[in-house]
């Protein structure tokens, strides 16, 4: 006789946000300050310990945009979540002013995002993998809400988070051209979001005559080229771009 399936745990919210990157943090702050009664939950696949709000890039470089393009300042300059408030809270305001730059170091800005994220620990579900998003219909066959089916990767329990609104804030997914995705080349092709974990391996002194190519002309590509060419000049690095010149520096927040 087959065992009955355990009933899925279900939670109801006004908003379900899939992912907890910089855009999701900005959404969390905006809703808390403008619609404090809104019930929102963030579903993040990474564990609390492994989660990082910014991509895996060299930490000694500066952001490409002004610190005013943080999560909330342009919307509410008096916000307690602003980058200035973070610096004041950590007693770093004078130190940052003395840097003489409007672009904060990447490592400092990531610390700021983590500081913001900690203030939403009760609304965030880490280790949660979203399996599907399905509509829930009312009696007149109109979509009444959305069911987000998800799995806790630690406990193995499945949940349903139901909400009127679902926001998707997942990071860009790594893309490797099919011609490079063969088994022979897979270990040699690394997306920029995961490259820093492999740099020590690729630049090990025991690996002689290593040649590396960077494909693309984004800010991440520029930072990687600078890191590899400057700090690890014992390796041949080639930067491949599609256009005849590099794009201007991006002016987005993150």
Secondary structure by P-SEA (a helix, b strand, c coil): ccccccbbbbbbccbbbccccaaaaaaaaaaaaccccbbbbbbbccccccccccccccccccccccccccccccccccccccaaaaaaaacaaaaaaacccccccaaaaaaaaaaaaaaacccccccccccbbbbbbcccccccbbbbbbbcccccbbbbbbccbbbbbcccccccccccccccccccccccccccccccccccccccbbbbbbccccaaaaaaaaaaaaccccbbbbbbbccccccccccccc
